[in-house]
């Protein structure tokens, strides 16, 4: 194990082989990838609050394509 003052701590194992450009790109896109993943997880596995309340989804363009379900009707 390395000591806290070891200059190798936090460094890649092979500085000549490490892909620094790919790391920069990954760090740039990571927040957006995480945001999209959490949205997909929420929509596909947990559903929206409207889904859980038994309401139909509206058209994505904002047109009222769906209506509220009446209690007791299926």
DOTOR-366220 format. One record per residue (C-alpha): residue number from 1; residue in three letters; x, y, z. Coordinates in Angstrom, 2 decimals. Layout:
<pts>
NUM, ALA, X, Y, Z
...
</pts>
This chain:
<pts>
1, UNK, 0.00, 0.00, 0.00
2, UNK, 1.19, 3.53, -0.71
3, UNK, 1.76, 6.18, 1.91
4, UNK, -0.18, 9.44, 1.76
5, UNK, 2.92, 11.32, 0.61
6, UNK, 3.80, 8.87, -2.20
7, UNK, 3.94, 10.77, -5.54
8, UNK, 2.43, 7.72, -7.32
9, UNK, -0.90, 7.97, -5.47
10, UNK, -3.65, 9.02, -7.88
11, UNK, -1.49, 8.54, -10.96
12, UNK, -2.19, 6.05, -13.78
13, UNK, -0.17, 2.84, -13.66
14, UNK, 1.39, 3.58, -17.05
15, UNK, 1.50, 7.32, -17.84
16, UNK, 2.71, 6.58, -21.37
17, UNK, -0.29, 4.32, -22.10
18, UNK, -3.06, 6.25, -20.33
19, UNK, -5.61, 7.82, -22.68
20, UNK, -5.86, 11.33, -21.25
21, UNK, -8.02, 12.61, -24.13
22, UNK, -10.63, 9.90, -23.55
23, UNK, -10.67, 10.76, -19.85
24, UNK, -11.37, 14.42, -20.63
25, UNK, -14.21, 13.46, -22.98
26, UNK, -15.67, 11.08, -20.39
27, UNK, -15.55, 13.74, -17.68
28, UNK, -17.21, 16.22, -20.04
29, UNK, -20.13, 13.92, -20.87
30, UNK, -20.56, 12.07, -17.56
31, UNK, -23.13, 14.50, -16.05
32, UNK, -25.32, 14.37, -19.18
33, UNK, -25.08, 10.57, -19.37
34, UNK, -26.07, 10.33, -15.71
35, UNK, -29.00, 12.72, -16.25
36, UNK, -30.30, 10.68, -19.19
37, UNK, -29.84, 7.41, -17.30
38, UNK, -31.80, 8.64, -14.30
39, UNK, -34.62, 9.93, -16.53
40, UNK, -34.81, 6.59, -18.36
41, UNK, -34.74, 4.70, -15.08
42, UNK, -37.52, 6.83, -13.67
43, UNK, -39.74, 6.63, -16.76
44, UNK, -39.23, 2.96, -17.62
45, UNK, -39.04, 1.38, -14.20
46, UNK, -40.70, 3.67, -11.70
47, UNK, -43.21, 5.48, -13.88
48, UNK, -44.25, 9.08, -13.59
49, UNK, -46.50, 10.38, -10.84
50, UNK, -49.29, 10.59, -13.44
51, UNK, -48.78, 6.91, -14.31
52, UNK, -49.01, 5.93, -10.67
53, UNK, -52.16, 8.05, -10.29
54, UNK, -53.78, 6.25, -13.23
55, UNK, -53.70, 9.20, -15.65
56, UNK, -52.99, 8.87, -19.36
57, UNK, -49.93, 10.56, -20.85
58, UNK, -50.42, 13.63, -23.03
59, UNK, -48.97, 13.92, -26.52
60, UNK, -45.31, 14.98, -26.36
61, UNK, -46.02, 18.12, -28.39
62, UNK, -48.43, 19.38, -25.77
63, UNK, -51.64, 18.47, -27.55
64, UNK, -54.22, 17.07, -25.24
65, UNK, -54.21, 13.64, -26.81
66, UNK, -55.16, 11.89, -23.61
67, UNK, -57.74, 12.55, -21.00
68, UNK, -58.02, 11.71, -17.37
69, UNK, -59.37, 8.29, -16.61
70, UNK, -62.62, 8.34, -14.71
71, UNK, -62.68, 6.53, -11.40
72, UNK, -63.86, 2.96, -11.86
73, UNK, -63.60, 3.00, -15.68
74, UNK, -61.02, 0.90, -17.54
</pts>
